[in-house]
Amino acid sequence: MQWGTTGDIPVQGDYDGDGKTDLVVVRPSSGVWYMLETETNYGYRSVTGPALGSADWPVPADYNKDGRTDGSRGQSCDVAILLIR
């Protein structure tokens, strides 16, 4: 199965909190996170955050300990957190 396009970055995680890994890619040029979530039988949704610059990278993790992966981006020495809900 193909998900995303050339230049997209895969960002694994459990974004819907059902205990299963969701298929997610972030498009650096637009800052859009495209998601196929297992909880909705791979229903599609997207969330727009800031575009990723050349020094940015996605850093997904469960930062607020709610059982869901939060989308975020890192930049050089600091991390700006973009929560996906």
FIKOL-738121 format. One record per residue: residue in one letter; y, z, x of N, C-alpha, C, O, CB in turn. Coordinates in steps of 0.02 Angstrom, whole numbers, always signed. Glycine has a CB too. Example, Ala and Ser with C-alpha at 12.3 -4.5 7.8 and 13.67 -1.06 7.14 Angstrom:
REM residues 2
@resn: A	n.north: -284	n.up: +390	n.east: +660	ca.north: -225	ca.up: +390	ca.east: +615	c.north: -165	c.up: +390	c.east: +660	o.north: -166	o.up: +423	o.east: +712	cb.north: -224	cb.up: +452	cb.east: +565
@resn: S	n.north: -112	n.up: +354	n.east: +642	ca.north: -53	ca.up: +357	ca.east: +684	c.north: +2	c.up: +394	c.east: +645	o.north: +57	o.up: +402	o.east: +670	cb.north: -30	cb.up: +286	cb.east: +704
//
This chain:
REM residues 85
@resn: M	n.north: -59	n.up: +0	n.east: +42	ca.north: +0	ca.up: +0	ca.east: +0	c.north: +62	c.up: +0	c.east: +44	o.north: +67	o.up: +40	o.east: +91	cb.north: +0	cb.up: +60	cb.east: -48
@resn: Q	n.north: +108	n.up: -44	n.east: +30	ca.north: +171	ca.up: -45	ca.east: +66	c.north: +224	c.up: -7	c.east: +26	o.north: +229	o.up: -16	o.east: -34	cb.north: +194	cb.up: -118	cb.east: +81
@resn: W	n.north: +262	n.up: +34	n.east: +60	ca.north: +316	ca.up: +71	ca.east: +28	c.north: +375	c.up: +70	c.east: +76	o.north: +369	o.up: +94	o.east: +132	cb.north: +295	cb.up: +145	cb.east: +9
@resn: G	n.north: +431	n.up: +43	n.east: +54	ca.north: +489	ca.up: +38	ca.east: +97	c.north: +496	c.up: -33	c.east: +125	o.north: +459	o.up: -78	o.east: +105	cb.north: +486	cb.up: +88	cb.east: +153
@resn: T	n.north: +543	n.up: -40	n.east: +171	ca.north: +556	ca.up: -104	ca.east: +200	c.north: +571	c.up: -94	c.east: +275	o.north: +573	o.up: -38	o.east: +298	cb.north: +616	cb.up: -140	cb.east: +165
@resn: T	n.north: +579	n.up: -148	n.east: +311	ca.north: +594	ca.up: -144	ca.east: +382	c.north: +656	c.up: -101	c.east: +395	o.north: +708	o.up: -111	o.east: +364	cb.north: +604	cb.up: -214	cb.east: +411
@resn: G	n.north: +649	n.up: -53	n.east: +440	ca.north: +704	ca.up: -8	ca.east: +456	c.north: +701	c.up: +59	c.east: +420	o.north: +734	o.up: +106	o.east: +441	cb.north: +768	cb.up: -41	cb.east: +441
@resn: D	n.north: +662	n.up: +64	n.east: +365	ca.north: +655	ca.up: +127	ca.east: +329	c.north: +615	c.up: +176	c.east: +372	o.north: +573	o.up: +155	o.east: +413	cb.north: +621	cb.up: +117	cb.east: +261
@resn: I	n.north: +627	n.up: +240	n.east: +364	ca.north: +593	ca.up: +292	ca.east: +402	c.north: +549	c.up: +333	c.east: +355	o.north: +576	o.up: +361	o.east: +308	cb.north: +643	cb.up: +337	cb.east: +440
@resn: P	n.north: +483	n.up: +336	n.east: +366	ca.north: +441	ca.up: +378	ca.east: +324	c.north: +455	c.up: +452	c.east: +336	o.north: +462	o.up: +473	o.east: +393	cb.north: +366	cb.up: +362	cb.east: +336
@resn: V	n.north: +459	n.up: +490	n.east: +282	ca.north: +473	ca.up: +562	ca.east: +287	c.north: +425	c.up: +600	c.east: +241	o.north: +440	o.up: +612	o.east: +183	cb.north: +548	cb.up: +579	cb.east: +268
@resn: Q	n.north: +366	n.up: +617	n.east: +269	ca.north: +315	ca.up: +651	ca.east: +231	c.north: +338	c.up: +719	c.east: +208	o.north: +379	o.up: +752	o.east: +240	cb.north: +252	cb.up: +658	cb.east: +272
@resn: G	n.north: +311	n.up: +740	n.east: +151	ca.north: +325	ca.up: +807	ca.east: +127	c.north: +305	c.up: +813	c.east: +54	o.north: +289	o.up: +763	o.east: +21	cb.north: +398	cb.up: +825	cb.east: +135
@resn: D	n.north: +305	n.up: +874	n.east: +30	ca.north: +291	ca.up: +888	ca.east: -40	c.north: +357	c.up: +900	c.east: -76	o.north: +377	o.up: +957	o.east: -86	cb.north: +243	cb.up: +950	cb.east: -47
@resn: Y	n.north: +390	n.up: +846	n.east: -96	ca.north: +457	ca.up: +850	ca.east: -125	c.north: +457	c.up: +875	c.east: -197	o.north: +508	o.up: +898	o.east: -222	cb.north: +490	cb.up: +783	cb.east: -122
@resn: D	n.north: +399	n.up: +869	n.east: -232	ca.north: +397	ca.up: +892	ca.east: -301	c.north: +361	c.up: +959	c.east: -310	o.north: +358	o.up: +984	o.east: -366	cb.north: +362	cb.up: +840	cb.east: -343
@resn: G	n.north: +335	n.up: +988	n.east: -256	ca.north: +307	ca.up: +1055	ca.east: -259	c.north: +238	c.up: +1061	c.east: -290	o.north: +219	o.up: +1116	o.east: -311	cb.north: +353	cb.up: +1099	cb.east: -295
@resn: D	n.north: +200	n.up: +1006	n.east: -294	ca.north: +134	ca.up: +1009	ca.east: -324	c.north: +78	c.up: +1020	c.east: -274	o.north: +19	o.up: +1019	o.east: -292	cb.north: +121	cb.up: +946	cb.east: -363
@resn: G	n.north: +95	n.up: +1030	n.east: -210	ca.north: +45	ca.up: +1042	ca.east: -159	c.north: +16	c.up: +979	c.east: -128	o.north: -29	o.up: +983	o.east: -86	cb.north: -10	cb.up: +1082	cb.east: -187
@resn: K	n.north: +41	n.up: +920	n.east: -147	ca.north: +16	ca.up: +856	ca.east: -120	c.north: +73	c.up: +820	c.east: -85	o.north: +131	o.up: +827	o.east: -103	cb.north: -14	cb.up: +812	cb.east: -177
@resn: T	n.north: +56	n.up: +782	n.east: -34	ca.north: +106	ca.up: +744	ca.east: +4	c.north: +130	c.up: +684	c.east: -38	o.north: +90	o.up: +645	o.east: -63	cb.north: +78	cb.up: +720	cb.east: +71
@resn: D	n.north: +196	n.up: +678	n.east: -44	ca.north: +228	ca.up: +623	ca.east: -80	c.north: +245	c.up: +567	c.east: -32	o.north: +256	o.up: +578	o.east: +28	cb.north: +291	cb.up: +647	cb.east: -117
@resn: L	n.north: +248	n.up: +505	n.east: -58	ca.north: +266	ca.up: +447	ca.east: -18	c.north: +342	c.up: +440	c.east: -21	o.north: +370	o.up: +424	o.east: -74	cb.north: +231	cb.up: +381	cb.east: -44
@resn: V	n.north: +375	n.up: +451	n.east: +35	ca.north: +448	ca.up: +451	ca.east: +37	c.north: +471	c.up: +414	c.east: +100	o.north: +444	o.up: +423	o.east: +154	cb.north: +476	cb.up: +523	cb.east: +36
@resn: V	n.north: +522	n.up: +373	n.east: +91	ca.north: +555	ca.up: +340	ca.east: +147	c.north: +630	c.up: +350	c.east: +139	o.north: +656	o.up: +354	o.east: +83	cb.north: +537	cb.up: +265	cb.east: +152
@resn: V	n.north: +666	n.up: +353	n.east: +195	ca.north: +739	ca.up: +355	ca.east: +193	c.north: +765	c.up: +290	c.east: +225	o.north: +740	o.up: +268	o.east: +276	cb.north: +767	cb.up: +419	cb.east: +231
@resn: R	n.north: +815	n.up: +261	n.east: +193	ca.north: +846	ca.up: +200	ca.east: +218	c.north: +909	c.up: +221	c.east: +256	o.north: +959	o.up: +238	o.east: +224	cb.north: +862	cb.up: +149	cb.east: +160
@resn: P	n.north: +909	n.up: +221	n.east: +322	ca.north: +965	ca.up: +246	ca.east: +362	c.north: +1032	c.up: +213	c.east: +346	o.north: +1083	o.up: +247	o.east: +346	cb.north: +951	cb.up: +236	cb.east: +434
@resn: S	n.north: +1032	n.up: +149	n.east: +332	ca.north: +1095	ca.up: +113	ca.east: +321	c.north: +1132	c.up: +135	c.east: +258	o.north: +1193	o.up: +131	o.east: +255	cb.north: +1082	cb.up: +39	cb.east: +317
@resn: S	n.north: +1095	n.up: +159	n.east: +208	ca.north: +1126	ca.up: +179	ca.east: +145	c.north: +1122	c.up: +254	c.east: +130	o.north: +1159	o.up: +280	o.east: +89	cb.north: +1094	cb.up: +141	cb.east: +88
@resn: G	n.north: +1076	n.up: +289	n.east: +164	ca.north: +1066	ca.up: +360	ca.east: +151	c.north: +1024	c.up: +373	c.east: +90	o.north: +1020	o.up: +430	o.east: +67	cb.north: +1132	cb.up: +394	cb.east: +143
@resn: V	n.north: +992	n.up: +322	n.east: +62	ca.north: +950	ca.up: +330	ca.east: +3	c.north: +879	c.up: +351	c.east: +23	o.north: +849	o.up: +321	o.east: +67	cb.north: +948	cb.up: +265	cb.east: -39
@resn: W	n.north: +854	n.up: +403	n.east: -11	ca.north: +785	ca.up: +427	ca.east: -2	c.north: +746	c.up: +400	c.east: -62	o.north: +762	o.up: +417	o.east: -119	cb.north: +781	cb.up: +506	cb.east: +3
@resn: Y	n.north: +696	n.up: +357	n.east: -50	ca.north: +654	ca.up: +328	ca.east: -103	c.north: +589	c.up: +366	c.east: -106	o.north: +555	o.up: +375	o.east: -56	cb.north: +641	cb.up: +252	cb.east: -89
@resn: M	n.north: +571	n.up: +389	n.east: -167	ca.north: +514	ca.up: +434	ca.east: -174	c.north: +464	c.up: +408	c.east: -226	o.north: +483	o.up: +385	o.east: -280	cb.north: +537	cb.up: +503	cb.east: -194
@resn: L	n.north: +400	n.up: +413	n.east: -209	ca.north: +346	ca.up: +406	ca.east: -257	c.north: +312	c.up: +474	c.east: -258	o.north: +277	o.up: +493	o.east: -211	cb.north: +295	cb.up: +347	cb.east: -237
@resn: E	n.north: +322	n.up: +512	n.east: -311	ca.north: +298	ca.up: +581	ca.east: -314	c.north: +231	c.up: +587	c.east: -349	o.north: +220	o.up: +556	o.east: -402	cb.north: +350	cb.up: +625	cb.east: -350
@resn: T	n.north: +186	n.up: +626	n.east: -320	ca.north: +119	ca.up: +634	ca.east: -347	c.north: +119	c.up: +671	c.east: -414	o.north: +76	o.up: +657	o.east: -456	cb.north: +75	cb.up: +671	cb.east: -298
@resn: E	n.north: +165	n.up: +717	n.east: -424	ca.north: +168	ca.up: +756	ca.east: -486	c.north: +177	c.up: +712	c.east: -547	o.north: +153	o.up: +729	o.east: -601	cb.north: +225	cb.up: +807	cb.east: -482
@resn: T	n.north: +211	n.up: +655	n.east: -539	ca.north: +223	ca.up: +609	ca.east: -595	c.north: +180	c.up: +546	c.east: -589	o.north: +200	o.up: +492	o.east: -612	cb.north: +298	cb.up: +590	cb.east: -597
@resn: N	n.north: +120	n.up: +554	n.east: -558	ca.north: +75	ca.up: +497	ca.east: -547	c.north: +111	c.up: +441	c.east: -510	o.north: +106	o.up: +382	o.east: -529	cb.north: +47	cb.up: +472	cb.east: -615
@resn: Y	n.north: +146	n.up: +459	n.east: -458	ca.north: +184	ca.up: +414	ca.east: -415	c.north: +241	c.up: +380	c.east: -452	o.north: +255	o.up: +321	o.east: -442	cb.north: +138	cb.up: +361	cb.east: -386
@resn: G	n.north: +274	n.up: +419	n.east: -495	ca.north: +335	ca.up: +396	ca.east: -526	c.north: +390	c.up: +390	c.east: -474	o.north: +393	o.up: +429	o.east: -426	cb.north: +357	cb.up: +443	cb.east: -583
@resn: Y	n.north: +433	n.up: +341	n.east: -483	ca.north: +486	ca.up: +326	ca.east: -434	c.north: +550	c.up: +363	c.east: -450	o.north: +569	o.up: +370	o.east: -508	cb.north: +499	cb.up: +251	cb.east: -432
@resn: R	n.north: +583	n.up: +387	n.east: -398	ca.north: +651	ca.up: +411	ca.east: -403	c.north: +685	c.up: +402	c.east: -336	o.north: +652	o.up: +396	o.east: -284	cb.north: +654	cb.up: +486	cb.east: -426
@resn: S	n.north: +751	n.up: +402	n.east: -337	ca.north: +789	ca.up: +397	ca.east: -274	c.north: +846	c.up: +446	c.east: -276	o.north: +872	o.up: +464	o.east: -328	cb.north: +815	cb.up: +324	cb.east: -263
@resn: V	n.north: +865	n.up: +468	n.east: -216	ca.north: +920	ca.up: +514	ca.east: -208	c.north: +964	c.up: +487	c.east: -152	o.north: +939	o.up: +468	o.east: -99	cb.north: +895	cb.up: +587	cb.east: -192
@resn: T	n.north: +1029	n.up: +485	n.east: -164	ca.north: +1075	ca.up: +459	ca.east: -113	c.north: +1110	c.up: +515	c.east: -77	o.north: +1140	o.up: +559	o.east: -108	cb.north: +1126	cb.up: +412	cb.east: -144
@resn: G	n.north: +1106	n.up: +513	n.east: -11	ca.north: +1142	ca.up: +560	ca.east: +31	c.north: +1185	c.up: +520	c.east: +79	o.north: +1193	o.up: +459	o.east: +70	cb.north: +1093	cb.up: +607	cb.east: +70
@resn: P	n.north: +1213	n.up: +552	n.east: +128	ca.north: +1253	ca.up: +515	ca.east: +177	c.north: +1210	c.up: +467	c.east: +218	o.north: +1153	o.up: +482	o.east: +234	cb.north: +1290	cb.up: +564	cb.east: +223
@resn: A	n.north: +1239	n.up: +410	n.east: +235	ca.north: +1203	ca.up: +362	ca.east: +278	c.north: +1189	c.up: +395	c.east: +345	o.north: +1227	o.up: +438	o.east: +368	cb.north: +1245	cb.up: +297	cb.east: +288
@resn: L	n.north: +1134	n.up: +375	n.east: +376	ca.north: +1116	ca.up: +403	ca.east: +442	c.north: +1148	c.up: +360	c.east: +496	o.north: +1138	o.up: +299	o.east: +498	cb.north: +1039	cb.up: +406	cb.east: +450
@resn: G	n.north: +1185	n.up: +392	n.east: +540	ca.north: +1214	ca.up: +357	ca.east: +596	c.north: +1163	c.up: +349	c.east: +652	o.north: +1107	o.up: +372	o.east: +646	cb.north: +1276	cb.up: +394	cb.east: +622
@resn: S	n.north: +1183	n.up: +317	n.east: +706	ca.north: +1137	ca.up: +304	ca.east: +761	c.north: +1112	c.up: +368	c.east: +795	o.north: +1059	o.up: +368	o.east: +826	cb.north: +1170	cb.up: +260	cb.east: +813
@resn: A	n.north: +1150	n.up: +423	n.east: +789	ca.north: +1129	ca.up: +487	ca.east: +819	c.north: +1095	c.up: +533	c.east: +769	o.north: +1080	o.up: +591	o.east: +785	cb.north: +1189	cb.up: +522	cb.east: +850
@resn: D	n.north: +1083	n.up: +509	n.east: +707	ca.north: +1053	ca.up: +550	ca.east: +654	c.north: +978	c.up: +534	c.east: +647	o.north: +956	o.up: +480	o.east: +665	cb.north: +1089	cb.up: +539	cb.east: +588
@resn: W	n.north: +941	n.up: +582	n.east: +620	ca.north: +871	ca.up: +572	ca.east: +604	c.north: +853	c.up: +618	c.east: +546	o.north: +882	o.up: +672	o.east: +539	cb.north: +826	cb.up: +585	cb.east: +666
@resn: P	n.north: +804	n.up: +598	n.east: +504	ca.north: +783	ca.up: +642	ca.east: +449	c.north: +744	c.up: +701	c.east: +476	o.north: +703	o.up: +694	o.east: +522	cb.north: +742	cb.up: +603	cb.east: +398
@resn: V	n.north: +756	n.up: +760	n.east: +447	ca.north: +721	ca.up: +821	ca.east: +467	c.north: +698	c.up: +858	c.east: +403	o.north: +727	o.up: +909	o.east: +385	cb.north: +768	cb.up: +867	cb.east: +510
@resn: P	n.north: +646	n.up: +831	n.east: +369	ca.north: +624	ca.up: +863	ca.east: +307	c.north: +586	c.up: +927	c.east: +321	o.north: +545	o.up: +930	o.east: +367	cb.north: +580	cb.up: +815	cb.east: +268
@resn: A	n.north: +598	n.up: +979	n.east: +280	ca.north: +563	ca.up: +1043	ca.east: +284	c.north: +579	c.up: +1082	c.east: +222	o.north: +625	o.up: +1064	o.east: +185	cb.north: +583	cb.up: +1083	cb.east: +349
@resn: D	n.north: +543	n.up: +1136	n.east: +209	ca.north: +557	ca.up: +1180	ca.east: +153	c.north: +605	c.up: +1234	c.east: +176	o.north: +585	o.up: +1290	o.east: +191	cb.north: +491	cb.up: +1212	cb.east: +124
@resn: Y	n.north: +668	n.up: +1217	n.east: +179	ca.north: +719	ca.up: +1262	ca.east: +206	c.north: +733	c.up: +1323	c.east: +162	o.north: +747	o.up: +1377	o.east: +187	cb.north: +784	cb.up: +1225	cb.east: +217
@resn: N	n.north: +728	n.up: +1315	n.east: +96	ca.north: +744	ca.up: +1372	ca.east: +51	c.north: +682	c.up: +1406	c.east: +25	o.north: +686	o.up: +1448	o.east: -20	cb.north: +786	cb.up: +1347	cb.east: -7
@resn: K	n.north: +623	n.up: +1390	n.east: +52	ca.north: +560	ca.up: +1423	ca.east: +37	c.north: +542	c.up: +1423	c.east: -37	o.north: +517	o.up: +1473	o.east: -63	cb.north: +562	cb.up: +1495	cb.east: +62
@resn: D	n.north: +554	n.up: +1366	n.east: -71	ca.north: +537	ca.up: +1362	ca.east: -142	c.north: +473	c.up: +1321	c.east: -154	o.north: +456	o.up: +1306	o.east: -211	cb.north: +594	cb.up: +1331	cb.east: -181
@resn: G	n.north: +438	n.up: +1302	n.east: -99	ca.north: +377	ca.up: +1264	ca.east: -106	c.north: +387	c.up: +1189	c.east: -110	o.north: +338	o.up: +1152	o.east: -121	cb.north: +340	cb.up: +1287	cb.east: -165
@resn: R	n.north: +448	n.up: +1166	n.east: -102	ca.north: +464	ca.up: +1095	ca.east: -103	c.north: +497	c.up: +1075	c.east: -38	o.north: +537	o.up: +1112	o.east: -10	cb.north: +509	cb.up: +1077	cb.east: -163
@resn: T	n.north: +480	n.up: +1016	n.east: -14	ca.north: +513	ca.up: +990	ca.east: +46	c.north: +584	c.up: +971	c.east: +29	o.north: +597	o.up: +938	o.east: -21	cb.north: +474	cb.up: +930	cb.east: +75
@resn: D	n.north: +631	n.up: +992	n.east: +70	ca.north: +702	ca.up: +975	ca.east: +62	c.north: +719	c.up: +920	c.east: +111	o.north: +698	o.up: +922	o.east: +169	cb.north: +748	cb.up: +1038	cb.east: +74
@resn: G	n.north: +756	n.up: +870	n.east: +88	ca.north: +778	ca.up: +818	ca.east: +132	c.north: +837	c.up: +842	c.east: +173	o.north: +880	o.up: +877	o.east: +146	cb.north: +795	cb.up: +754	cb.east: +93
@resn: S	n.north: +840	n.up: +824	n.east: +235	ca.north: +896	ca.up: +843	ca.east: +277	c.north: +902	c.up: +793	c.east: +334	o.north: +856	o.up: +753	o.east: +345	cb.north: +889	cb.up: +916	cb.east: +304
@resn: R	n.north: +956	n.up: +796	n.east: +368	ca.north: +965	ca.up: +753	ca.east: +427	c.north: +989	c.up: +795	c.east: +485	o.north: +1027	o.up: +842	o.east: +476	cb.north: +1014	cb.up: +695	cb.east: +412
@resn: G	n.north: +968	n.up: +776	n.east: +544	ca.north: +991	ca.up: +809	ca.east: +604	c.north: +1037	c.up: +763	c.east: +642	o.north: +1034	o.up: +702	o.east: +636	cb.north: +931	cb.up: +829	cb.east: +648
@resn: Q	n.north: +1082	n.up: +793	n.east: +680	ca.north: +1129	ca.up: +754	ca.east: +720	c.north: +1142	c.up: +790	c.east: +785	o.north: +1168	o.up: +846	o.east: +784	cb.north: +1195	cb.up: +741	cb.east: +681
@resn: S	n.north: +1124	n.up: +760	n.east: +840	ca.north: +1132	ca.up: +789	ca.east: +907	c.north: +1112	c.up: +862	c.east: +908	o.north: +1053	o.up: +878	o.east: +909	cb.north: +1203	cb.up: +781	cb.east: +931
@resn: C	n.north: +1161	n.up: +908	n.east: +908	ca.north: +1147	ca.up: +980	ca.east: +916	c.north: +1147	c.up: +1018	c.east: +850	o.north: +1126	o.up: +1076	o.east: +849	cb.north: +1197	cb.up: +1010	cb.east: +962
@resn: D	n.north: +1170	n.up: +989	n.east: +796	ca.north: +1173	ca.up: +1026	ca.east: +733	c.north: +1134	c.up: +992	c.east: +679	o.north: +1116	o.up: +933	o.east: +685	cb.north: +1245	cb.up: +1036	cb.east: +712
@resn: V	n.north: +1121	n.up: +1028	n.east: +625	ca.north: +1085	ca.up: +1001	ca.east: +569	c.north: +1126	c.up: +1009	c.east: +506	o.north: +1146	o.up: +1065	o.east: +489	cb.north: +1015	cb.up: +1034	cb.east: +562
@resn: A	n.north: +1139	n.up: +955	n.east: +471	ca.north: +1170	ca.up: +958	ca.east: +406	c.north: +1115	c.up: +953	c.east: +355	o.north: +1076	o.up: +906	o.east: +356	cb.north: +1223	cb.up: +902	cb.east: +397
@resn: I	n.north: +1111	n.up: +1000	n.east: +309	ca.north: +1057	ca.up: +1000	ca.east: +261	c.north: +1078	c.up: +966	c.east: +197	o.north: +1129	o.up: +983	o.east: +167	cb.north: +1035	cb.up: +1072	cb.east: +247
@resn: L	n.north: +1039	n.up: +918	n.east: +176	ca.north: +1048	ca.up: +882	ca.east: +113	c.north: +989	c.up: +899	c.east: +70	o.north: +934	o.up: +874	o.east: +82	cb.north: +1055	cb.up: +803	cb.east: +124
@resn: L	n.north: +999	n.up: +941	n.east: +20	ca.north: +944	ca.up: +961	ca.east: -24	c.north: +933	c.up: +906	c.east: -75	o.north: +980	o.up: +881	o.east: -105	cb.north: +958	cb.up: +1029	cb.east: -58
@resn: I	n.north: +869	n.up: +889	n.east: -86	ca.north: +851	ca.up: +837	ca.east: -134	c.north: +823	c.up: +871	c.east: -196	o.north: +772	o.up: +905	o.east: -192	cb.north: +800	cb.up: +786	cb.east: -104
@resn: R	n.north: +855	n.up: +862	n.east: -251	ca.north: +832	ca.up: +890	ca.east: -315	c.north: +841	c.up: +841	c.east: -370	o.north: +825	o.up: +855	o.east: -427	cb.north: +869	cb.up: +955	cb.east: -333
//
